[in-house]
Amino acid sequence: MNTDENLTTNTNVEETQDLNELLKIRREKLAKLQEDGKDPFQIVKYDVDTYSSQITNNFEELEGQTVTVAGRMMTKRLMGKASFCDVLDRDGRIQVYVRQNELSEEIYEEFKKWDIGDIIGVKGIVFKTQKEEISVRATEIVLLTKSLQILPEKFHGLKDKELRYRHRYVDLIVNPEVKETFKKRTAIIKSIRNFLDERDYLEVETPILQTIAGGAAARPFQTHHNTLNIDMYLRIALELPLKRLIVGGFDRVYELSRNFRNEGMSYKHNPEFTMLELYEAYTDYHGMMELTEAMIKKAALDVNGTLNLTYGEHEVDLSKPFRRISMLNLVKEHTGIDFNEIKDTEEAKAVAKEHHIKFEKYHTKGNILNAFFEEFVEDKLIEPTFVLDHPIEISPLTKKKPENPEYVERFELFITGREFANAYSEINDPIDQRERFMHQESLRAAGDDEANQIDEDFLLSLEYGMPPTGGMGIGIDRLVMLLTNSASIRDVILFPTMKPVE
């Protein structure tokens, strides 16, 4: 008899029963096991020597060999004195064939009472069924952990995104593609580290708790240090401590770490997020462009094996040189407005009103240019584009362009209409930097709560002398979104920030 062809799946009684009753039954099963001296939670170790992927990828070598696997039981098909179950381990699923005459009647009867979601250990022989499915024929089987909850797969899957994000552990169990996304995330970060290490960058760590929230235009989270009796901030950027290290003689440094910004949440914003920031002495923003382009291309190849990406409805070709164009020219290209011909702030505001662009009272011509870029250009930049030479008003840490000091040596990288990287030729003139900080303080006084604060120690470090330096920051979460075709930042953060359940 072809046992595979005569498999019958048990009627899924659980789907028709009350959930509370089902949970009660599972606890009763645990109590009975404990009463019989077979408490699975007393097991402290199980020696696993093989994973599912090793069995499927190396079947010819392992056929007929004894292996030990363990994982979560995801399906169970009972057939009298023989049964099948699927076990989900670290790498995927493997089918297990369980026969009463290979074990004992007592153990087989116990197995029949185990539930979907239980974690089991199996020792057995690798073989192929008559349907040519690679499997393990159990010679020993043990219950390692009793699952007291019911997997949502029983109730037609875990589809609700809010529940998936809140209960990521369940999401990872029942949606295997989610686990693959996070494996890719780790591979992307590893690729970046290898890329920078090969270029003689030094990975460092800088403080998360800071007395001044500097290095970016963002609202910080505030906390209080009881012993010192001072207010402190969770960092919003890595920039200022890293540039202190350039002053100290580390010519190439980087940090991959969490930043925190007390701002709105969206499909592309999470209050805590992972940033890469790097700084290199004796280069400028052109050097940062070359490095950024090469690093992203390497990560794409390392993770996906191709430079041709699909993101949502867009096809993106990373193989071509990334476009380089100024913000001025992009705004002119998309709107026909040449800000070089706009004389002053008043004229810029008048043009903004004509085009229904919102602005604040304290905004100047450069702020208006940036507002036009955000409104009319940003979401049109699908292919990789370095947007160059931002107005000085929105770039308080960036060197002025010698030929036109209204603009600075800065770029932002846009792909699929989103910003991925931001880079500068860094200011190393302490007098210029102080003037920029003073202007930022005036903006704070005028109501801009995202403006930078004066960091006296950073200014002091510049007075000791910082070499010409290029710096770059890239949002790791957004890069992972791009390289895994993930629609929301919550899809690439294991535990995204969520509003508490009432």
C-alpha positions as CSV (number, residue, x, y, z in Angstrom):
1,M,0.0,0.0,0.0
2,N,1.3,3.5,-0.8
3,T,1.0,5.0,2.6
4,D,1.6,8.5,1.3
5,E,-1.4,8.3,-1.1
6,N,-3.6,7.0,1.7
7,L,-2.9,9.7,4.2
8,T,-5.9,11.2,5.8
9,T,-5.9,14.5,7.7
10,N,-7.7,14.6,11.0
11,T,-10.7,16.9,11.1
12,N,-9.7,20.2,12.6
13,V,-11.9,20.0,15.7
14,E,-10.1,23.0,17.2
15,E,-11.6,25.4,14.6
16,T,-15.1,24.6,15.7
17,Q,-14.5,24.8,19.5
18,D,-14.5,27.8,21.7
19,L,-11.0,29.3,22.0
20,N,-11.2,29.4,25.8
21,E,-12.1,25.8,25.9
22,L,-9.2,24.9,23.7
23,L,-6.8,26.9,25.9
24,K,-8.2,25.1,28.9
25,I,-7.6,21.7,27.3
26,R,-4.0,22.5,26.6
27,R,-3.4,23.4,30.3
28,E,-5.1,20.2,31.3
29,K,-2.8,18.2,29.1
30,L,0.2,20.0,30.7
31,A,-1.2,19.3,34.2
32,K,-1.6,15.6,33.3
33,L,2.0,15.4,32.0
34,Q,3.3,17.0,35.2
35,E,1.2,14.7,37.3
36,D,2.7,11.7,35.4
37,G,6.3,13.0,36.0
38,K,6.7,14.0,32.4
39,D,6.8,17.8,32.7
40,P,8.4,19.1,29.4
41,F,9.4,22.3,31.1
42,Q,11.8,20.2,33.3
43,I,13.9,19.3,30.2
44,V,16.9,21.6,30.2
45,K,18.8,20.4,27.1
46,Y,18.4,18.6,23.8
47,D,21.3,17.9,21.6
48,V,20.5,19.0,18.0
49,D,23.0,18.0,15.4
50,T,21.2,18.7,12.1
51,Y,18.9,21.4,10.7
52,S,16.2,21.0,8.0
53,S,18.2,22.8,5.4
54,Q,21.1,20.5,5.9
55,I,18.9,17.5,5.3
56,T,17.3,18.8,2.2
57,N,20.5,20.2,0.7
58,N,22.6,17.2,1.5
59,F,20.2,14.3,1.1
60,E,22.4,12.0,-0.9
61,E,25.1,12.2,1.8
62,L,22.6,11.9,4.7
63,E,20.2,9.3,3.3
64,G,20.1,6.4,5.7
65,Q,22.0,8.3,8.4
66,T,20.7,9.0,11.9
67,V,20.1,12.7,12.7
68,T,18.7,14.7,15.6
69,V,16.4,17.6,14.9
70,A,14.1,19.8,16.9
71,G,11.5,22.4,16.3
72,R,7.9,23.4,16.5
73,M,5.2,20.9,15.2
74,M,3.3,22.8,12.5
75,T,1.1,20.0,11.2
76,K,0.1,16.5,12.3
77,R,-1.6,13.8,10.2
78,L,-2.7,10.7,12.1
79,M,-3.2,7.4,10.3
80,G,-3.8,4.7,12.9
81,K,-0.4,3.2,13.8
82,A,1.6,5.6,11.6
83,S,1.5,9.4,11.3
84,F,3.3,12.3,9.8
85,C,4.1,15.8,11.2
86,D,6.0,18.8,9.9
87,V,8.6,20.3,12.2
88,L,9.7,23.9,11.8
89,D,13.2,24.6,12.9
90,R,15.6,27.5,12.4
91,D,16.0,27.0,8.7
92,G,12.5,25.7,7.6
93,R,10.4,22.6,7.7
94,I,11.2,18.9,7.6
95,Q,8.6,16.1,7.5
96,V,8.8,13.5,10.2
97,Y,7.4,10.0,9.8
98,V,6.2,8.5,13.2
99,R,5.4,4.8,13.4
100,Q,4.2,2.9,16.5
101,N,6.5,-0.1,15.8
102,E,9.6,2.2,15.6
103,L,8.9,3.7,19.0
104,S,6.5,2.0,21.5
105,E,2.8,2.0,21.9
106,E,3.0,4.3,25.0
107,I,5.2,6.9,23.3
108,Y,3.1,6.8,20.1
109,E,-0.1,7.3,22.1
110,E,1.5,10.3,23.8
111,F,2.6,11.7,20.5
112,K,-1.0,11.6,19.2
113,K,-2.1,13.9,22.1
114,W,0.5,16.5,21.3
115,D,-0.7,19.8,19.8
116,I,0.2,22.0,16.9
117,G,2.7,24.5,18.2
118,D,4.4,22.1,20.6
119,I,8.2,22.0,20.4
120,I,9.5,18.5,19.9
121,G,12.8,16.7,19.5
122,V,13.2,13.9,17.0
123,K,16.0,11.4,16.5
124,G,15.6,9.3,13.3
125,I,16.8,8.1,9.9
126,V,16.8,10.3,6.8
127,F,14.8,8.8,3.9
128,K,12.4,9.6,1.1
129,T,8.8,8.7,1.2
130,Q,7.0,7.1,-1.8
131,K,6.0,10.6,-2.9
132,E,9.7,11.4,-3.0
133,E,9.5,13.8,0.0
134,I,12.7,14.0,2.1
135,S,11.8,13.1,5.6
136,V,13.1,11.8,8.9
137,R,11.7,8.4,10.2
138,A,11.6,8.8,13.9
139,T,13.3,6.3,16.2
140,E,13.0,8.5,19.2
141,I,10.6,11.5,19.8
142,V,10.2,13.7,22.8
143,L,8.0,16.7,23.9
144,L,10.4,19.5,24.8
145,T,7.9,22.4,25.3
146,K,4.2,22.4,25.7
147,S,2.5,25.3,23.7
148,L,-0.3,26.7,25.8
149,Q,-1.5,29.1,23.0
150,I,-3.0,28.2,19.6
151,L,-1.2,29.4,16.5
152,P,-3.3,31.8,14.5
153,E,-2.7,29.5,11.5
154,K,-5.6,27.5,12.9
155,F,-7.8,30.5,12.4
156,H,-6.9,31.2,8.8
157,G,-3.5,32.8,9.4
158,L,-2.1,35.9,11.1
159,K,-3.0,38.6,8.5
160,D,-3.8,41.7,10.6
161,K,-0.7,43.9,10.4
162,E,-1.2,45.4,13.9
163,L,-1.3,42.0,15.5
164,R,1.7,40.9,13.4
165,Y,3.8,43.8,14.6
166,R,2.7,43.5,18.3
167,H,3.2,39.7,18.4
168,R,6.3,39.5,16.1
169,Y,7.2,36.1,17.7
170,V,4.0,34.6,16.3
171,D,4.5,36.4,13.0
172,L,7.9,34.8,12.6
173,I,6.4,31.3,13.3
174,V,3.5,31.4,10.8
175,N,4.8,33.7,8.1
176,P,8.2,32.3,6.9
177,E,8.8,35.2,4.5
178,V,9.1,37.5,7.5
179,K,12.0,35.5,8.9
180,E,13.7,35.8,5.5
181,T,13.3,39.6,5.6
182,F,15.2,39.8,8.9
183,K,17.8,37.4,7.7
184,K,18.4,39.8,4.8
185,R,18.5,42.7,7.2
186,T,21.4,41.1,9.1
187,A,23.1,40.3,5.8
188,I,22.8,43.9,4.7
189,I,24.4,45.2,7.9
190,K,27.1,42.6,7.7
191,S,27.8,43.7,4.1
192,I,28.1,47.3,5.1
193,R,30.5,46.4,8.0
194,N,32.7,44.4,5.7
195,F,32.7,47.1,3.1
196,L,33.9,49.7,5.6
197,D,36.3,47.4,7.4
198,E,38.0,46.6,4.1
199,R,38.5,50.4,3.6
200,D,40.2,50.7,6.9
201,Y,37.3,52.4,8.8
202,L,37.2,51.9,12.5
203,E,33.9,51.0,14.1
204,V,33.3,52.9,17.4
205,E,30.6,53.5,19.9
206,T,29.4,56.9,21.1
207,P,27.0,57.9,23.9
208,I,23.2,57.5,23.6
209,L,22.5,59.7,26.6
210,Q,23.7,63.2,25.8
211,T,23.4,66.6,27.5
212,I,22.8,68.4,24.2
213,A,20.7,66.9,21.4
214,G,22.8,67.8,18.4
215,G,23.8,66.8,14.9
216,A,20.3,66.9,13.3
217,A,17.2,68.9,13.0
218,A,14.8,66.8,15.1
219,R,12.9,66.8,18.4
220,P,14.6,64.7,21.1
221,F,13.3,62.4,23.8
222,Q,14.1,63.8,27.2
223,T,14.9,62.0,30.4
224,H,16.5,62.7,33.8
225,H,19.6,61.4,35.4
226,N,18.8,61.1,39.1
227,T,22.4,61.0,40.5
228,L,23.6,64.0,38.5
229,N,20.2,65.7,38.8
230,I,20.4,66.8,35.2
231,D,18.1,66.5,32.2
232,M,19.5,64.4,29.3
233,Y,18.4,63.5,25.8
234,L,18.4,60.3,23.8
235,R,20.6,61.1,20.8
236,I,19.1,62.2,17.6
237,A,22.3,61.7,15.5
238,L,25.8,60.3,15.8
239,E,27.5,63.2,14.1
240,L,29.1,65.4,16.7
241,P,30.9,62.7,18.8
242,L,32.2,61.0,15.7
243,K,33.7,64.3,14.4
244,R,35.4,64.7,17.8
245,L,37.1,61.4,17.0
246,I,38.3,62.8,13.7
247,V,39.8,65.7,15.7
248,G,41.4,63.1,17.9
249,G,43.3,61.5,15.1
250,F,41.0,58.6,13.9
251,D,40.9,59.4,10.2
252,R,38.1,57.0,9.3
253,V,35.4,56.1,11.8
254,Y,31.8,54.7,11.6
255,E,29.0,53.7,14.0
256,L,26.0,51.6,13.3
257,S,23.5,52.3,16.1
258,R,20.1,53.4,17.2
259,N,18.9,57.0,17.1
260,F,15.8,58.4,18.7
261,R,13.6,61.2,17.4
262,N,10.4,62.3,19.2
263,E,8.4,62.9,16.0
264,G,5.6,61.6,14.0
265,M,5.2,58.0,12.9
266,S,4.5,56.7,9.4
267,Y,5.2,53.9,7.0
268,K,8.8,55.3,6.7
269,H,9.3,56.7,10.2
270,N,9.8,55.0,13.5
271,P,10.8,56.9,16.7
272,E,13.8,54.7,17.2
273,F,15.7,53.7,14.1
274,T,19.1,52.4,13.0
275,M,21.6,54.8,11.4
276,L,25.0,54.4,9.9
277,E,27.2,57.5,10.2
278,L,30.8,57.6,8.9
279,Y,33.5,60.3,8.7
280,E,36.6,60.3,6.7
281,A,39.4,62.9,7.0
282,Y,40.9,64.5,3.9
283,T,37.9,64.0,1.6
284,D,34.7,65.9,0.7
285,Y,31.1,65.2,-0.3
286,H,32.3,64.0,-3.7
287,G,34.3,61.3,-2.0
288,M,31.2,60.4,0.1
289,M,29.2,60.1,-3.1
290,E,31.6,57.5,-4.5
291,L,31.6,55.6,-1.3
292,T,27.8,55.6,-0.8
293,E,27.1,54.4,-4.3
294,A,29.7,51.6,-4.1
295,M,28.4,50.5,-0.6
296,I,24.8,50.3,-1.7
297,K,25.6,48.4,-4.8
298,K,27.7,45.9,-2.9
299,A,24.9,45.4,-0.3
300,A,22.4,44.8,-3.1
301,L,24.7,42.2,-4.8
302,D,25.6,40.5,-1.5
303,V,22.0,40.1,-0.4
304,N,20.0,39.7,-3.7
305,G,22.7,38.8,-6.2
306,T,21.5,41.5,-8.6
307,L,21.6,45.3,-9.1
308,N,18.1,45.2,-10.7
309,L,15.5,45.7,-7.9
310,T,11.7,45.7,-7.7
311,Y,10.2,48.0,-5.2
312,G,6.5,48.1,-5.2
313,E,5.5,49.3,-8.7
314,H,9.0,50.5,-9.5
315,E,11.8,48.8,-11.3
316,V,15.2,50.3,-10.2
317,D,18.5,49.7,-11.9
318,L,21.4,50.2,-9.5
319,S,24.0,49.2,-12.1
320,K,24.1,52.6,-13.9
321,P,26.0,55.5,-12.4
322,F,23.8,57.4,-10.0
323,R,22.6,60.7,-11.3
324,R,24.1,63.8,-9.8
325,I,22.2,67.1,-10.0
326,S,21.7,70.2,-7.8
327,M,18.5,71.0,-5.9
328,L,18.3,74.2,-7.8
329,N,18.3,72.5,-11.2
330,L,15.9,69.8,-10.1
331,V,13.4,72.4,-8.9
332,K,13.8,74.3,-12.2
333,E,13.4,71.0,-14.2
334,H,10.2,70.1,-12.5
335,T,8.6,73.5,-11.9
336,G,10.2,75.9,-14.4
337,I,11.1,78.2,-11.5
338,D,14.8,79.3,-11.4
339,F,15.6,80.3,-7.8
340,N,18.8,82.0,-9.1
341,E,16.5,84.6,-10.5
342,I,14.6,85.2,-7.3
343,K,16.2,88.2,-5.6
344,D,15.4,87.7,-1.9
345,T,13.2,86.1,0.8
346,E,10.2,88.3,0.1
347,E,10.1,87.4,-3.5
348,A,10.5,83.7,-2.6
349,K,7.6,83.8,-0.3
350,A,5.5,85.5,-2.9
351,V,6.3,82.7,-5.3
352,A,5.5,80.1,-2.6
353,K,2.1,81.7,-2.0
354,E,1.3,81.5,-5.8
355,H,2.1,77.8,-5.7
356,H,0.3,77.1,-2.4
357,I,3.6,76.2,-0.6
358,K,3.3,76.5,3.2
359,F,6.2,78.2,5.1
360,E,6.9,79.6,8.5
361,K,7.4,83.3,9.3
362,Y,11.1,82.8,10.1
363,H,11.8,80.9,6.8
364,T,14.1,82.5,4.2
365,K,14.7,82.0,0.5
366,G,16.7,78.8,1.1
367,N,13.9,77.3,3.2
368,I,11.4,78.1,0.4
369,L,13.7,76.4,-2.2
370,N,13.7,73.3,-0.1
371,A,10.0,73.4,0.3
372,F,9.5,73.5,-3.4
373,F,11.9,70.5,-3.7
374,E,9.9,68.5,-1.2
375,E,6.6,69.4,-2.8
376,F,7.3,69.0,-6.5
377,V,10.4,66.9,-6.9
378,E,11.2,64.5,-4.1
379,D,8.6,61.8,-5.0
380,K,9.6,61.9,-8.7
381,L,13.1,60.7,-8.0
382,I,12.7,57.0,-8.7
383,E,16.1,56.1,-10.1
384,P,19.1,56.7,-7.8
385,T,19.8,60.4,-7.7
386,F,22.3,62.5,-5.7
387,V,20.6,65.8,-5.0
388,L,23.5,68.3,-4.5
389,D,24.2,71.7,-3.1
390,H,21.5,72.5,-0.5
391,P,20.7,76.0,0.7
392,I,22.8,77.1,3.7
393,E,19.7,77.7,5.8
394,I,18.9,74.0,6.2
395,S,22.5,72.8,6.5
396,P,24.0,74.2,9.7
397,L,26.9,71.7,9.8
398,T,28.0,71.8,6.2
399,K,30.8,73.8,4.4
400,K,29.8,76.6,2.2
401,K,30.4,76.3,-1.6
402,P,33.4,78.7,-2.2
403,E,31.9,80.0,-5.4
404,N,28.4,80.6,-3.9
405,P,28.2,80.8,-0.1
406,E,24.4,80.7,-0.2
407,Y,24.7,77.0,-0.8
408,V,26.7,74.2,0.8
409,E,28.6,71.1,-0.2
410,R,25.9,68.6,0.7
411,F,24.0,65.8,-1.0
412,E,21.0,63.6,-0.3
413,L,20.5,60.3,-2.1
414,F,17.0,59.6,-3.3
415,I,15.7,56.3,-4.7
416,T,12.0,55.4,-5.3
417,G,11.1,58.9,-4.1
418,R,12.6,58.5,-0.7
419,E,15.7,59.9,1.0
420,F,18.3,57.2,1.8
421,A,21.5,59.1,2.6
422,N,22.7,62.5,3.6
423,A,26.3,63.7,3.4
424,Y,28.4,66.8,3.8
425,S,31.8,68.4,3.3
426,E,32.0,69.0,7.0
427,I,32.6,72.4,8.5
428,N,36.0,72.6,10.2
429,D,36.1,76.3,10.8
430,P,35.1,76.9,14.4
431,I,34.2,80.5,13.9
432,D,31.9,79.7,11.0
433,Q,30.4,76.8,13.0
434,R,29.7,79.1,16.0
435,E,27.9,81.6,13.7
436,R,25.7,78.8,12.3
437,F,24.9,77.6,15.8
438,M,24.0,81.1,16.9
439,H,21.6,81.3,13.9
440,Q,20.1,78.0,14.9
441,E,19.5,79.3,18.4
442,S,17.7,82.3,17.0
443,L,15.5,79.9,15.1
444,R,14.7,78.0,18.3
445,A,13.8,81.3,19.9
446,A,11.4,82.0,16.9
447,G,9.6,78.7,17.5
448,D,11.6,76.1,15.5
449,D,11.9,73.3,18.1
450,E,14.0,71.2,15.7
451,A,16.8,73.7,15.4
452,N,20.3,72.8,16.6
453,Q,21.6,73.8,20.0
454,I,25.0,75.3,20.7
455,D,27.5,72.6,21.7
456,E,30.4,74.4,23.3
457,D,32.6,71.3,23.7
458,F,32.2,70.5,20.0
459,L,33.2,74.0,19.1
460,L,36.2,73.7,21.4
461,S,37.2,70.5,19.6
462,L,37.1,72.3,16.3
463,E,39.4,75.0,17.7
464,Y,42.1,72.3,18.2
465,G,41.8,71.6,14.5
466,M,39.8,69.1,12.4
467,P,41.2,68.2,9.0
468,P,39.0,68.6,5.9
469,T,36.4,65.8,6.3
470,G,33.6,64.2,4.5
471,G,30.7,62.7,6.4
472,M,27.7,60.5,5.5
473,G,24.7,59.1,7.2
474,I,22.3,56.4,5.8
475,G,19.1,55.1,7.3
476,I,19.5,51.3,7.6
477,D,15.8,50.6,8.0
478,R,15.0,52.4,4.7
479,L,17.8,50.6,2.9
480,V,16.5,47.3,4.2
481,M,13.0,48.3,3.0
482,L,14.4,48.9,-0.5
483,L,16.5,45.7,-0.7
484,T,13.6,43.5,0.6
485,N,10.8,45.2,-1.2
486,S,9.1,46.0,2.1
487,A,6.3,48.6,2.1
488,S,6.5,49.8,5.7
489,I,9.4,50.5,8.0
490,R,7.5,48.3,10.5
491,D,8.1,45.3,8.2
492,V,11.9,45.6,8.7
493,I,12.1,46.4,12.4
494,L,11.6,43.4,14.6
495,F,9.8,45.3,17.4
496,P,8.5,48.6,16.0
497,T,7.1,51.2,18.4
498,M,3.4,50.6,18.9
499,K,0.7,52.4,20.8
500,P,-0.1,50.4,24.0
501,V,-3.2,48.2,24.0
502,E,-5.8,49.7,26.4
